[in-house]
Amino acid sequence: MSEHECVRAMLALAAAGALDPAESMRVERHANACQDCRRELDAWRTYAQGLRQLPQPSAPADLMERTRALILDQRAANERAVAAGRCGNDLMLGALAVFGWATGLTFWILARVFTGGVVSVPGANLVNGWTWFMLSTVVVWMTAATAAVMLGRGRQIRRVL
Ligand SMILES: [Zn+2]
C-alpha cells in the first residue's frame, strides 16, 4: 500500500480528529504535497464541521418525570369524571322513573275525571285502576330501560374517547 493510499484511508478519521498526533501529522504532511488528498481532506473537514454544528437534541432532565406525572394526573382526572358521570346518571334515572310515575298518575286521575271513570276499549276498561297500573308500569319500565341504554351507550363512547 503506497503512502497515498494509506493516507487516503485515514482522511475521514483525520477530519473527525480521531487520529493520534503522529498519524495526524503524517496525513497533514502528505495532504500538503498531494492535491487529491488535500481536496478530499477539506471535503471531510467540511462534513465533520457541518455535523458538529447540527443542533443536538437534548431532553430536559426532568422530562420523563413530568411526563409520567402528567399521565397519572390525566388518568386520575378521567376516573373522577367517569365516577361523577355514573353518579349523575343514576340520579337522572331515578328522577326519570319518578317523573314517569307522576305523569302516569296525573294522567290517570285526569282521564278518570274527564271520562267519568269508564273508557271502553274492546276487551279492557282503560281507566280501570288495575289496567292503568299495568299499562303505566310497562310504559315506565320501557322509558327507564331506554334511558339506561342511551346513558350506557353515552358512557361507553366517553370511555373510548
Ligand atoms: Zn495522496
Residues whose N, C-alpha, C, O or C-beta is under 5 A from the ligand:
A	BS01	ZN	H4 C34 C37
